[in-house]
Amino acid sequence: MEGEKWGRRIRAFRKLKGYTQEGFAKEIGVSVSLLGEVERGNRNPSEAFLLEVAEILHVSIEELQPPEDK
């Protein structure tokens, strides 16, 4: 369940910043399938993954963090 919340937030920020799933996966150096798994909540993002996502999207980890987990 935790991964699903993170995935929804990552997807929302990615779309807000105008990235396609393919383009964003390339930017953060992962496969499209891995990004898709995270966004669907089928895989929990690692700390390194979250740091890379936050850096590319120019947001803080706190902004990415699901509200109920803060």
C-alpha positions in Angstrom: 0.0 0.0 0.0 2.8 2.4 0.8 4.3 2.0 -2.7 1.0 2.8 -4.3 0.9 6.2 -2.5 4.4 7.0 -3.6 3.7 5.9 -7.1 0.6 8.1 -7.4 2.6 11.1 -6.2 5.5 10.4 -8.6 3.1 10.0 -11.5 1.3 13.3 -10.6 4.6 15.3 -10.4 6.0 13.7 -13.5 2.9 14.7 -15.5 2.8 18.1 -13.9 6.4 18.7 -15.1 5.4 17.5 -18.6 7.4 14.2 -18.8 6.2 11.2 -20.5 6.8 7.9 -18.8 9.4 7.0 -21.4 11.2 10.3 -21.2 11.2 10.4 -17.5 12.5 6.8 -17.2 15.4 7.8 -19.5 16.1 10.9 -17.4 16.3 9.0 -14.1 18.2 6.0 -15.7 15.7 3.2 -15.2 13.6 1.1 -17.5 10.0 2.2 -18.4 8.8 -1.1 -16.9 10.4 -0.3 -13.6 9.0 3.2 -13.5 5.6 1.8 -14.4 5.8 -0.7 -11.6 6.6 2.0 -9.1 3.8 4.3 -10.4 1.3 1.5 -10.2 2.3 0.6 -6.7 3.6 -2.8 -7.6 7.1 -2.0 -6.4 8.3 0.2 -3.5 10.7 2.9 -4.6 14.2 2.8 -3.1 15.7 5.8 -1.3 18.1 6.3 -4.2 15.2 6.1 -6.7 13.3 8.8 -4.7 16.3 11.0 -4.5 16.9 10.9 -8.3 13.2 11.5 -9.0 13.2 14.5 -6.6 16.3 15.9 -8.2 15.1 15.6 -11.8 11.6 17.0 -11.0 13.2 19.8 -8.9 11.1 19.0 -5.8 12.0 17.9 -2.3 11.5 14.4 -0.9 9.0 16.0 1.5 7.0 17.3 -1.4 7.0 13.8 -3.0 6.1 12.1 0.2 2.4 11.1 0.5 0.6 13.5 2.9 -0.5 10.8 5.3 3.1 9.6 5.6 4.5 13.0 6.7 
